[in-house]
């Protein structure tokens, strides 16, 4: 059973629908005491980093997520959910994250753009992927759907995919049993569904 963490900051319906489409049992969960009962967890997220951390703490989900990862079970953060896995964020001030992966969340630096591009980065873009079980049965350079103004900066060893928008940034990460995707697999049609299936069943 997959647990989809509800902290009033996620696109829960679309994530739930995606798992229904691939025939995987999933349940939306907001009780911190129940997280340990799930085989794997999804941490979705839409909105601002600071608000999201406040909501997680309000429900006691921050500590429960950290404890869950210590068990060795897998968690997948999506969009803001991926960013929350990191140490800090510079979104509207300085905020501490779950600190499960060393790194920082920063605003796209328009001064590095070679061409005039808008922020947020919104729409379909390509992932240049490394070997990972999440990319099984996918094209070598899949396209997924993005909506974000901030991206993570982390050590190269954690990056399993990068994307170019003005400059190259990390778009998917993996550290042991912890995974993160900046784009939205649940909004990325068959490619995204295959990624979720790979996470859920391998």
Long-range contacts (C-beta under 8 A, 24 or more apart in sequence): 1-25, 1-26, 1-27, 1-37, 1-38, 1-39, 2-26, 2-27, 2-38, 2-39, 2-40, 2-41, 2-42, 2-200, 3-27, 3-29, 3-34, 3-35, 3-37, 3-38, 3-40, 3-41, 3-42, 4-28, 4-29, 4-41, 4-42, 4-44, 5-29, 5-30, 5-35, 5-41, 5-42, 5-43, 5-44, 5-61, 5-65, 5-81, 6-30, 7-52, 7-55, 7-56, 7-58, 7-59, 7-61, 8-55, 9-44, 9-45, 9-46, 9-47, 9-51, 9-52, 9-55, 9-80, 10-43, 10-44, 10-45, 10-46, 10-81, 11-44, 11-46, 11-184, 11-186, 12-44, 14-184, 14-186, 14-187, 15-42, 15-44, 15-78, 15-186, 17-186, 18-185, 18-186, 18-192, 18-193, 18-196, 19-196, 19-200, 21-193, 22-193, 22-196, 22-197, 22-200, 24-196, 24-197, 24-200, 24-201, 30-59, 30-61, 32-59, 32-60, 32-61, 32-63, 32-64, 33-64, 35-61, 35-64, 35-65, 35-67, 35-68, 36-64, 36-67, 36-68, 36-71, 38-73, 39-73, 40-73, 40-74, 40-75, 40-76, 40-199, 40-200, 41-65, 41-68, 41-73, 41-74, 41-75, 41-76, 42-75, 42-76, 42-77, 42-78, 42-81, 43-75, 43-76, 43-77, 43-78, 43-81, 43-82, 43-84, 43-85, 44-78, 44-79, 44-80, 44-81, 44-186, 45-77, 45-78, 45-79, 45-80, 45-81, 45-82, 45-83, 45-84, 46-79, 46-80, 47-80, 48-91, 48-92, 49-80, 49-83, 49-84, 49-89, 49-91, 49-92, 49-95, 49-97, 49-105, 49-150, 50-89, 50-91, 50-92, 50-93, 50-95, 52-80, 52-84, 53-84, 53-95, 53-96, 53-97, 56-84, 56-98, 62-98, 65-98, 65-100, 66-98, 66-100, 69-100, 69-177, 69-178, 72-177, 73-177, 74-177, 74-178, 74-179, 74-199, 75-177, 75-178, 75-179, 76-179, 76-180, 76-181, 76-199, 77-178, 77-179, 77-180, 77-181, 78-180, 78-181, 78-184, 78-185, 78-186, 79-147, 79-148, 79-181, 79-182, 79-183, 79-184, 80-148, 81-180, 82-152, 82-172, 82-173, 82-180, 82-181, 82-182, 83-150, 83-152, 83-180, 83-182, 85-173, 85-178, 85-180, 86-152, 86-154, 89-150, 90-150, 91-149, 91-150, 100-175, 100-178, 101-154, 101-158, 101-173, 101-175, 101-178, 101-180, 102-154, 102-155, 102-158, 103-152, 103-153, 103-154, 103-155, 103-158, 104-152, 104-153, 104-154, 105-150, 105-151, 105-152, 105-153, 106-150, 106-151, 106-152, 106-153, 107-149, 107-150, 108-149, 108-150, 108-151, 108-165, 108-166, 108-169, 109-166, 109-167, 110-166, 112-166, 112-167, 113-166, 113-167, 114-166, 115-166, 117-165, 117-166, 119-149, 120-147, 120-148, 120-149, 121-146, 121-147, 121-148, 121-149, 121-151, 121-165, 122-146, 122-147, 124-188, 125-163, 125-164, 125-165, 125-183, 126-163, 126-164, 127-161, 127-162, 127-163, 127-171, 127-172, 127-183, 128-161, 128-162, 128-163, 128-164, 129-160, 129-161, 129-172, 130-159, 130-160, 130-161, 132-160, 132-161, 132-172, 132-174, 133-198, 133-199, 133-202, 134-160, 134-172, 134-174, 134-179, 134-195, 134-198, 134-199, 135-160, 135-161, 135-195, 135-198, 136-194, 136-198, 136-202, 137-194, 137-198, 138-191, 138-194, 138-195, 139-191, 142-191, 143-188, 143-191, 144-181, 144-183, 144-184, 144-185, 144-188, 144-191, 144-192, 144-195, 145-183, 145-184, 145-187, 145-188, 145-192, 146-171, 146-182, 146-183, 146-184, 147-184, 148-182, 151-182, 152-180, 152-182
